[in-house]
Amino acid sequence: MGYINDLTERLYYHDSYLLNFDATVTSRSADGLRIELDRTAFYPSSGGQPFDTGTLSGIDVVDVLDEDDRITHVLGSPLAPDLQAVAGSVDAAMRLDHMRQHTGQHALSAVLEEEFGLKTVSFHMGADYSTIDVEPLGASAAKLLEIERKVNERLLQNSPVSVAFEHSSTVVGLRKAPDREGLLRVVTIAGLDRSACGGTHVARTGEVGMILLGKTEKVRQSLRLEFFCGGRLLRELHRRFNEAESQTAGLKERLAESDKARKRFSAELAEIAGQQRYAQSPPDAQGRRTWIEEMEVVDEDTRMQANAFLNNEKALVILTGRKGATVMFGAHPSLGLDCGKVFKALVAELGGKGGGSPKQAQGSLPDLESLRLFAEKLKA
């Protein structure tokens, strides 16, 4: 994976976000079900990553094969024999999911090797979760938690992910030495990883979201480690939550334990959502990352997300709720604001009530008009 072939121009090598393209048919099987093109954005099964799905001129693409110097598209029904120009469309949700999983794998493998001495020997992206096999064996529950914490710290730095083409004879700094010669496609996560890879990737690590580790098992002389990221992580947390609820159904003596599990998972989901929102919020001219929003109600889940957002440098939150004309105002200490002091002065001026600490304050205003004026004054 990560090497350049010539007969089919692989558009995904240069732009993983490209979903729609035009191409010319260069070869087809007699039954019209196997098509080769001069260029394609469809990723074939390769390097542990599954193939893309989508359509060619409205016909479903059911498989994409990497055949050394060309890519073959397997169709669900025959392409008309006189059709030479086709329009391709890649399934957007699947592509983005694969991009997140693959970049997440690079980050996880880099942290495992750099900080824990565990080398990745294989990678597989499944439909619901992905796995990597690492050596040597051995990872306690405590170590897995530390691995999870470390890799998520690196992802939340929102580092750029770039692609370059370098020759095997001159390339340096790769996590794993290339096993072929010639021009390589090198994927770099700034400050973390450089790997020869032909797969699709996101532009910044913040788009991965966070990584959740799952089950482990011994496979020959390796440790197989299950992981979830992107939308898969949230689905897995919901699955675990629902599983926990079903196990406690009808067991009165375990209701208290179930409630604690629900709150813990809700807190984990809120932490992930808040941290992801921060990572994907561009800094303004002052370096601040802001979450400013008017909503129907500022509920407990939203407050937990806001608290997670505020745990980061130069974070600023102003959330207003139309129901009850409530407001939540918070700022990371790095901004040098005393939220309670600022809040108390403004709320008194507008006839409201409330207060708080230097980091966070909340209260209510008499009506929506004064609430919105209050928010505008806080922004200033």
C-alpha positions as CSV (number, residue, x, y, z in Angstrom):
1,M,0.0,0.0,0.0
2,G,1.3,3.5,-0.8
3,Y,2.7,2.8,-4.2
4,I,1.9,4.5,-7.6
5,N,0.4,2.6,-10.5
6,D,-0.2,4.1,-14.0
7,L,-2.9,2.5,-16.1
8,T,-5.7,3.8,-13.9
9,E,-5.4,7.3,-12.5
10,R,-6.3,7.0,-8.8
11,L,-8.0,10.3,-8.0
12,Y,-8.3,9.4,-4.3
13,Y,-4.5,9.5,-4.0
14,H,-4.7,13.3,-4.3
15,D,-8.2,14.1,-2.9
16,S,-9.9,11.8,-0.4
17,Y,-12.9,14.1,-0.3
18,L,-13.6,13.8,-4.0
19,L,-16.8,11.9,-4.5
20,N,-18.0,12.7,-8.0
21,F,-16.0,12.3,-11.2
22,D,-16.2,11.7,-15.0
23,A,-14.2,9.0,-16.7
24,T,-13.8,7.0,-19.9
25,V,-14.3,3.3,-20.2
26,T,-11.0,1.6,-21.2
27,S,-12.0,-2.0,-20.9
28,R,-15.1,-4.1,-20.1
29,S,-16.0,-7.8,-19.8
30,A,-18.2,-9.4,-22.4
31,D,-21.2,-9.3,-19.9
32,G,-20.6,-5.7,-19.1
33,L,-20.3,-6.3,-15.4
34,R,-16.5,-5.7,-15.0
35,I,-15.4,-2.2,-16.1
36,E,-12.0,-0.5,-16.2
37,L,-11.7,3.3,-16.4
38,D,-9.0,5.8,-17.3
39,R,-9.5,7.4,-13.9
40,T,-11.5,6.7,-10.7
41,A,-12.2,8.0,-7.3
42,F,-13.3,4.5,-6.1
43,Y,-11.0,3.0,-3.6
44,P,-10.3,-0.8,-4.0
45,S,-10.0,-3.3,-1.2
46,S,-6.3,-2.8,-0.2
47,G,-4.1,-2.5,2.9
48,G,-6.8,-3.5,5.4
49,Q,-9.3,-0.9,4.1
50,P,-12.5,-2.1,2.3
51,F,-13.6,-0.9,-1.1
52,D,-15.9,2.1,-1.7
53,T,-19.4,1.6,-2.9
54,G,-21.5,4.0,-5.1
55,T,-22.6,4.1,-8.7
56,L,-21.3,4.4,-12.2
57,S,-23.8,6.2,-14.4
58,G,-26.5,5.1,-12.0
59,I,-25.4,1.4,-11.8
60,D,-24.4,0.1,-8.4
61,V,-20.7,-0.6,-7.8
62,V,-20.7,-3.9,-5.8
63,D,-16.9,-4.5,-5.7
64,V,-13.7,-2.6,-6.5
65,L,-10.6,-4.7,-7.3
66,D,-6.9,-3.6,-7.2
67,E,-5.2,-5.5,-10.0
68,D,-1.7,-4.2,-9.8
69,D,-1.6,-1.6,-12.5
70,R,-5.4,-1.0,-12.9
71,I,-8.6,-1.0,-11.0
72,T,-11.6,-3.1,-11.9
73,H,-15.2,-2.0,-11.0
74,V,-17.6,-4.8,-10.5
75,L,-21.2,-3.7,-11.3
76,G,-24.6,-4.9,-10.0
77,S,-26.0,-4.8,-13.6
78,P,-24.4,-4.5,-17.0
79,L,-23.1,-1.3,-18.4
80,A,-24.6,-0.5,-21.8
81,P,-22.1,-1.7,-24.5
82,D,-22.1,1.6,-26.4
83,L,-21.5,3.7,-23.3
84,Q,-17.9,5.1,-23.2
85,A,-18.2,8.1,-20.9
86,V,-19.5,7.4,-17.4
87,A,-20.2,9.5,-14.3
88,G,-19.0,8.1,-11.0
89,S,-20.4,8.8,-7.5
90,V,-18.8,7.4,-4.4
91,D,-21.0,6.8,-1.3
92,A,-20.2,9.8,0.9
93,A,-21.0,8.3,4.3
94,M,-18.9,5.2,3.8
95,R,-16.0,7.2,2.4
96,L,-15.9,9.6,5.3
97,D,-16.2,6.7,7.8
98,H,-13.2,4.9,6.1
99,M,-11.2,8.1,6.1
100,R,-11.8,8.6,9.9
101,Q,-11.0,4.9,10.7
102,H,-7.8,4.9,8.6
103,T,-6.4,8.2,10.1
104,G,-7.4,7.0,13.5
105,Q,-5.4,3.8,12.9
106,H,-2.3,5.7,11.9
107,A,-2.5,7.8,15.0
108,L,-3.2,4.8,17.3
109,S,-0.3,2.8,15.7
110,A,2.1,5.8,16.1
111,V,1.3,6.3,19.8
112,L,1.5,2.5,20.5
113,E,5.0,2.4,19.0
114,E,6.3,5.8,20.2
115,E,5.1,5.6,23.8
116,F,4.5,1.9,24.5
117,G,6.9,0.1,22.2
118,L,4.2,-1.9,20.5
119,K,4.6,-2.3,16.8
120,T,1.6,-2.7,14.5
121,V,1.9,-5.8,12.2
122,S,-1.5,-5.7,10.6
123,F,-4.7,-3.6,10.3
124,H,-8.2,-4.6,9.3
125,M,-11.2,-2.2,8.9
126,G,-14.5,-4.1,9.5
127,A,-18.0,-2.9,9.0
128,D,-18.6,-2.0,12.7
129,Y,-15.1,-1.8,14.3
130,S,-11.5,-2.0,13.2
131,T,-8.6,-4.0,14.6
132,I,-4.8,-3.8,14.7
133,D,-2.5,-6.6,15.6
134,V,0.5,-5.5,17.7
135,E,3.7,-7.1,19.0
136,P,4.9,-8.0,21.6
137,L,2.0,-9.4,23.5
138,G,0.8,-7.9,26.8
139,A,-1.5,-5.0,27.7
140,S,-3.2,-4.7,31.0
141,A,-6.5,-2.9,31.5
142,A,-4.6,0.0,33.1
143,K,-2.3,0.2,30.1
144,L,-5.2,0.1,27.6
145,L,-6.7,3.1,29.5
146,E,-3.4,4.9,29.3
147,I,-3.1,4.2,25.5
148,E,-6.6,5.4,25.0
149,R,-5.9,8.6,26.9
150,K,-2.6,9.3,25.1
151,V,-4.0,8.8,21.5
152,N,-7.0,11.0,22.2
153,E,-4.7,13.8,23.5
154,R,-2.9,13.7,20.2
155,L,-6.1,13.6,18.1
156,L,-7.5,16.6,19.9
157,Q,-4.4,18.7,18.8
158,N,-6.2,18.8,15.4
159,S,-2.9,18.3,13.6
160,P,-2.9,18.6,9.8
161,V,-2.8,15.4,7.7
162,S,-0.9,15.7,4.4
163,V,0.0,13.6,1.4
164,A,3.2,13.7,-0.6
165,F,4.9,11.5,-3.1
166,E,8.5,10.5,-2.3
167,H,11.0,8.0,-3.8
168,S,11.9,5.0,-1.7
169,S,15.6,5.7,-2.1
170,T,15.4,9.1,-0.5
171,V,12.4,8.9,1.9
172,V,13.1,9.4,5.6
173,G,11.2,9.2,8.9
174,L,8.7,6.5,8.0
175,R,7.3,4.5,10.9
176,K,7.7,1.3,8.9
177,A,10.3,0.7,6.2
178,P,8.8,0.3,2.7
179,D,8.9,-3.2,1.3
180,R,8.9,-2.0,-2.4
181,E,11.0,0.4,-4.4
182,G,9.9,3.4,-6.5
183,L,7.6,6.3,-5.9
184,L,5.7,6.1,-2.6
185,R,2.6,7.9,-1.4
186,V,3.5,9.1,2.1
187,V,0.7,10.2,4.6
188,T,2.0,12.5,7.3
189,I,0.3,13.4,10.6
190,A,2.2,16.5,11.6
191,G,4.3,15.8,14.7
192,L,3.1,12.2,15.0
193,D,3.4,9.9,12.1
194,R,4.8,9.3,8.6
195,S,3.7,6.1,6.7
196,A,3.6,4.9,3.1
197,C,-0.1,4.4,2.5
198,G,-2.5,4.4,-0.4
199,G,-5.6,4.8,1.7
200,T,-8.1,7.7,2.2
201,H,-7.6,10.0,5.1
202,V,-9.1,13.1,6.7
203,A,-7.4,16.5,6.5
204,R,-7.0,17.1,10.2
205,T,-7.0,14.7,13.2
206,G,-9.9,16.5,14.8
207,E,-12.1,15.0,12.1
208,V,-11.4,11.5,13.6
209,G,-13.2,12.6,16.8
210,M,-11.9,10.3,19.5
211,I,-10.8,6.7,19.8
212,L,-12.4,4.1,22.1
213,L,-10.6,0.8,22.6
214,G,-12.6,-2.4,22.7
215,K,-11.8,-6.1,23.2
216,T,-8.4,-7.7,23.0
217,E,-7.4,-11.3,22.0
218,K,-4.3,-13.2,21.3
219,V,-3.8,-14.1,17.7
220,R,-0.7,-16.3,17.1
221,Q,2.1,-14.2,18.5
222,S,0.3,-10.9,18.4
223,L,-2.3,-9.0,20.4
224,R,-5.4,-8.0,18.5
225,L,-6.8,-4.7,19.6
226,E,-10.3,-3.6,18.7
227,F,-11.0,0.1,18.3
228,F,-13.8,2.5,17.4
229,C,-13.6,6.1,16.1
230,G,-15.8,8.6,14.3
231,G,-19.5,7.7,14.3
232,R,-18.7,4.1,15.2
233,L,-17.5,5.2,18.6
234,L,-20.9,6.8,19.5
235,R,-22.8,3.7,18.2
236,E,-20.6,1.5,20.3
237,L,-21.2,3.6,23.4
238,H,-24.9,3.5,22.8
239,R,-24.7,-0.3,22.2
240,R,-22.9,-0.8,25.5
241,F,-25.4,1.5,27.2
242,N,-28.4,-0.4,25.8
243,E,-26.7,-3.7,26.7
244,A,-26.2,-2.5,30.3
245,E,-29.9,-1.5,30.5
246,S,-31.2,-4.8,29.1
247,Q,-29.0,-6.7,31.6
248,T,-30.5,-4.8,34.5
249,A,-34.1,-4.9,33.3
250,G,-36.4,-6.5,36.0
251,L,-33.6,-6.7,38.5
252,K,-34.7,-4.3,41.2
253,E,-31.5,-4.6,43.3
254,R,-29.4,-3.5,40.3
255,L,-31.4,-0.3,39.4
256,A,-29.0,1.9,41.2
257,E,-26.0,0.4,39.4
258,S,-27.8,0.8,36.1
259,D,-28.5,4.5,36.7
260,K,-24.8,5.1,37.5
261,A,-23.8,3.3,34.3
262,R,-26.3,5.5,32.4
263,K,-24.9,8.7,33.9
264,R,-21.3,7.5,33.2
265,F,-22.0,6.8,29.6
266,S,-24.0,10.0,29.2
267,A,-21.0,11.9,30.7
268,E,-18.6,10.0,28.3
269,L,-20.8,10.9,25.4
270,A,-20.9,14.5,26.5
271,E,-17.2,14.6,27.0
272,I,-16.6,13.3,23.5
273,A,-19.1,15.7,21.9
274,G,-17.6,18.7,23.7
275,Q,-14.0,17.8,22.9
276,Q,-14.9,17.1,19.3
277,R,-16.8,20.4,19.0
278,Y,-13.7,22.2,20.3
279,A,-11.3,20.4,17.9
280,Q,-13.5,21.3,15.0
281,S,-14.0,25.0,16.0
282,P,-11.6,27.3,14.1
283,P,-9.7,29.8,16.3
284,D,-10.6,33.5,15.8
285,A,-8.1,36.3,15.4
286,Q,-7.4,36.3,19.2
287,G,-6.8,32.5,19.2
288,R,-10.2,31.9,20.9
289,R,-12.3,28.9,20.1
290,T,-15.9,29.8,20.8
291,W,-19.2,28.0,21.2
292,I,-21.9,30.6,21.1
293,E,-25.5,29.4,20.5
294,E,-29.1,30.2,21.3
295,M,-31.2,27.1,21.9
296,E,-34.6,26.1,23.3
297,V,-33.2,25.0,26.6
298,V,-29.7,24.6,28.1
299,D,-30.1,21.2,29.7
300,E,-27.8,19.1,31.8
301,D,-26.3,17.2,28.8
302,T,-25.5,20.5,27.0
303,R,-23.9,21.8,30.2
304,M,-21.7,18.7,30.4
305,Q,-20.6,19.2,26.8
306,A,-19.9,22.9,27.5
307,N,-17.7,21.9,30.5
308,A,-15.7,19.5,28.3
309,F,-15.3,22.3,25.7
310,L,-14.1,24.7,28.5
311,N,-11.3,22.3,29.6
312,N,-9.3,23.5,26.6
313,E,-7.0,26.5,26.1
314,K,-8.7,29.8,25.1
315,A,-12.2,28.2,25.0
316,L,-15.2,30.5,25.4
317,V,-18.8,29.4,25.8
318,I,-22.0,31.6,25.7
319,L,-25.2,29.4,25.7
320,T,-28.6,30.9,26.0
321,G,-31.9,29.1,26.5
322,R,-35.2,30.7,25.3
323,K,-37.2,28.7,27.9
324,G,-36.7,30.6,31.1
325,A,-34.4,33.2,29.4
326,T,-31.4,31.4,30.9
327,V,-27.7,31.9,30.1
328,M,-24.5,30.0,30.7
329,F,-21.2,31.8,30.4
330,G,-17.7,30.2,30.7
331,A,-14.1,30.9,29.8
332,H,-10.9,28.9,30.1
333,P,-8.5,30.6,32.6
334,S,-6.0,31.2,29.7
335,L,-8.4,34.0,28.5
336,G,-7.9,36.0,31.7
337,L,-11.6,36.6,32.3
338,D,-13.4,36.6,35.6
339,C,-16.7,35.2,34.4
340,G,-18.5,35.7,37.7
341,K,-17.5,39.3,38.0
342,V,-18.4,40.1,34.4
343,F,-21.7,38.2,34.6
344,K,-22.7,39.9,37.9
345,A,-22.2,43.4,36.6
346,L,-24.1,42.8,33.3
347,V,-27.0,40.9,34.9
348,A,-27.6,43.6,37.4
349,E,-27.6,46.2,34.6
350,L,-30.4,44.3,32.7
351,G,-32.5,43.3,35.7
352,G,-31.6,39.7,35.8
353,K,-30.2,37.4,38.4
354,G,-27.3,34.9,38.8
355,G,-23.6,34.7,39.3
356,G,-20.7,32.2,39.5
357,S,-17.0,31.6,39.7
358,P,-14.1,33.1,37.6
359,K,-14.4,30.1,35.2
360,Q,-18.2,29.9,34.8
361,A,-21.4,31.7,35.6
362,Q,-25.1,31.3,34.9
363,G,-28.4,32.9,35.6
364,S,-31.6,34.3,33.9
365,L,-33.0,37.5,32.4
366,P,-36.5,39.0,32.5
367,D,-37.3,38.2,28.9
368,L,-35.9,37.1,25.5
369,E,-35.1,40.7,24.4
370,S,-32.9,41.3,27.5
371,L,-31.4,37.8,27.1
372,R,-30.2,38.5,23.6
373,L,-28.9,41.9,24.6
374,F,-27.0,40.3,27.5
375,A,-25.4,37.7,25.1
376,E,-24.3,40.5,22.7
377,K,-22.7,42.4,25.6
378,L,-20.9,39.2,26.7
379,K,-19.5,38.6,23.1
380,A,-18.1,42.1,23.1
